[in-house]
Amino acid sequence: MRLAELSERSGVSTATIKYYLREGLLAPGRQINTTTAEYDEDHLRRLRLVRALIQVGRIPVATAREVLGHVDDDSLGRTIRLGAALWALPQGAEPAEEDPAVVAARREVDRLLVSLGWETARALSTLSPVHRSLVVSVAALIRLGYPWDAELMAPYAELMHQVAKRDLDYLETHASDAERVETAVAATVLFEPVLTALHRLAQEEESARRYGL
């Protein structure tokens, strides 16, 4: 397809597409002549991902470029490639290591991972921004007097493991590793708010069933 058709099918203006091309967020099209390039379905899929990152996720262009660089890095194994792309997404604050609540939270998170047998998560804990984010969140709960220990977190973690299995089952319906990683990144930006909303709706429903309106 030509640029005009790519713009029409994606809903993205030609000026914005040209900007994404200049910024390296979108691969160049196949050059037909000195002034015209041709684009395909891969460009359309990537363009939708770029828009999800920037418009919905409010992710800066430089961060989006880093995420997409990991998506395209086929020198990495599938797990590392997926993890690197997701880790490059914006994360929460860094934990204050001297804070007693952070020390307690880190201990409980480690106990949780041991009890679950999540050895990869433990091995990557010093590198993982997701691990750090969990520690910060648990530390905040501990600081406010909520005793969120490994035993309390375990049932939630087991439920999220089932969600993760469904996520990967869905990813495996896509043909290529690049498509799988693209889909995982898009789902992180677009679908996690759906999970949060479903959680809150479930709380409302269960509350009404237990206590009435």
Stockholm file with secondary structure:
# STOCKHOLM 1.0

chainA/1-213         MRLAELSERSGVSTATIKYYLREGLLAPGRQINTTTAEYDEDHLRRLRLVRALIQVGRIPVATAREVLGHVDDDSLGRTIRLGAALWALPQGAEPAEEDPAVVAARREVDRLLVSLGWETARALSTLSPVHRSLVVSVAALIRLGYPWDAELMAPYAELMHQVAKRDLDYLETHASDAERVETAVAATVLFEPVLTALHRLAQEEESARRYGL
#=GR chainA/1-213 SS CCHHHHHHHHTCCHHHHHHHHHTTSSCCCEESSSSCEECCHHHHHHHHHHHIIIIISCCCHHHHHHHHHHHTCTTSCHHHHHHHHHHTSCCCCCCCTTCHHHHHHHHHHHHHHHHHTCHHHHHTTTTCHHHHHHHHHHHHHHHTTCCCCHHHHHHHHHHHHHHHHHHHHHHTTSSSHHHHHHHHHHHHHHTHHHHHHHHHHHHHHHHHHHHCC
#=GC SS_cons         CCHHHHHHHHTCCHHHHHHHHHTTSSCCCEESSSSCEECCHHHHHHHHHHHIIIIISCCCHHHHHHHHHHHTCTTSCHHHHHHHHHHTSCCCCCCCTTCHHHHHHHHHHHHHHHHHTCHHHHHTTTTCHHHHHHHHHHHHHHHTTCCCCHHHHHHHHHHHHHHHHHHHHHHTTSSSHHHHHHHHHHHHHHTHHHHHHHHHHHHHHHHHHHHCC
//
